[in-house]
Amino acid sequence: MIISTDENIVLHNLLFEDYNNYNKWAPFFPEFVHENSSKGILAGILKPRHSVTINDIYVVRFMNFLKAKGIYI
């Protein structure tokens, strides 16, 4: 799943345009990747141009991660 200004735009605005939300999840994203990546499969990548790519097999875990950080979709 790609979350960018071109794909999943509503979710992008919620995660990147709302700085309060951004500060709730982005600093902890490396922890999410570390805890969920396995067997050479990377859970996700936060890109410098305000986008994030989540491996499709980890989308549900990412949504649960967001909820745990106080972001409700």
TORKOL-844078 format. One record per residue (C-alpha): residue number from 0; residue in one letter; y, z, x. Coordinates in pm, 1 decimal, padded with zeros to 6 digits, m for minus. Layout:
PT    k  r         y         z         x
PT  NUM  a         Y         Z         X
...
REM end
This chain:
PT    k  r         y         z         x
PT    0  m   00000.0   00000.0   00000.0
PT    1  i   00338.7  m00097.3   00133.7
PT    2  i   00646.3   00096.2   00024.3
PT    3  s   00960.0  m00096.4   00116.4
PT    4  t   01271.0  m00252.7  m00028.9
PT    5  d   01052.6  m00548.4  m00132.4
PT    6  e   00735.0  m00375.0  m00250.8
PT    7  n   00697.3  m00062.0  m00463.7
PT    8  i   01075.1  m00047.1  m00491.3
PT    9  v   01090.8   00247.5  m00731.4
PT   10  l   00872.6   00455.5  m00502.2
PT   11  h   01079.1   00340.3  m00203.0
PT   12  n   01398.4   00460.0  m00369.6
PT   13  l   01237.6   00794.2  m00450.8
PT   14  l   01112.4   00846.2  m00095.2
PT   15  f   01388.2   00691.2   00115.7
PT   16  e   01710.8   00676.3  m00082.7
PT   17  d   01695.4   01037.3  m00203.5
PT   18  y   01758.4   01225.6   00121.4
PT   19  n   01637.5   01553.5  m00026.2
PT   20  n   01301.1   01391.5  m00096.0
PT   21  y   01297.6   01217.7   00241.8
PT   22  n   01341.5   01549.4   00418.8
PT   23  k   01053.2   01696.5   00218.6
PT   24  w   00791.9   01446.1   00333.6
PT   25  a   00899.0   01236.7   00633.6
PT   26  p   00898.4   01514.7   00896.3
PT   27  f   00541.0   01596.9   00791.9
PT   28  f   00412.9   01238.2   00778.5
PT   29  p   00268.3   01249.4   01133.5
PT   30  e   00065.2   01551.7   01024.3
PT   31  f  m00063.9   01355.5   00722.3
PT   32  v  m00165.4   01066.0   00947.4
PT   33  h  m00335.1   01293.9   01198.0
PT   34  e  m00529.6   01487.1   00933.9
PT   35  n  m00642.3   01181.9   00738.4
PT   36  s  m00709.1   00914.6   00997.6
PT   37  s  m01070.3   00884.5   01101.2
PT   38  k  m01317.2   00651.9   01270.0
PT   39  g  m01044.0   00427.4   01405.4
PT   40  i  m00881.5   00388.3   01063.4
PT   41  l  m00513.6   00480.3   01064.1
PT   42  a  m00403.2   00650.5   00740.2
PT   43  g  m00048.9   00516.7   00751.9
PT   44  i   00251.7   00400.6   00949.5
PT   45  l   00614.5   00500.0   00900.5
PT   46  k   00825.9   00206.1   01013.7
PT   47  p   01178.8   00235.2   01152.1
PT   48  r   01330.5   00010.4   00884.9
PT   49  h   01275.2   00254.5   00596.2
PT   50  s   00929.4   00150.1   00495.7
PT   51  v   00586.3   00304.8   00506.5
PT   52  t   00243.2   00147.6   00492.4
PT   53  i  m00047.6   00353.5   00362.4
PT   54  n  m00402.7   00236.6   00415.5
PT   55  d  m00545.0   00161.3   00071.0
PT   56  i  m00829.3   00410.4   00112.8
PT   57  y  m00575.1   00691.7   00161.2
PT   58  v  m00333.4   00618.0  m00124.6
PT   59  v  m00461.9   00900.2  m00346.3
PT   60  r  m00441.6   01145.3  m00055.4
PT   61  f  m00086.7   01027.9   00017.6
PT   62  m   00015.3   01083.6  m00344.6
PT   63  n  m00138.2   01432.8  m00329.1
PT   64  f   00047.9   01491.5  m00001.5
PT   65  l   00375.6   01399.2  m00174.2
PT   66  k   00301.7   01633.3  m00464.2
PT   67  a   00223.6   01915.0  m00221.6
PT   68  k   00565.1   01854.8  m00062.8
PT   69  g   00738.4   01881.1  m00401.6
PT   70  i   00780.5   01511.9  m00479.1
PT   71  y   00653.3   01419.8  m00821.7
PT   72  i   00596.1   01058.3  m00908.8
REM end
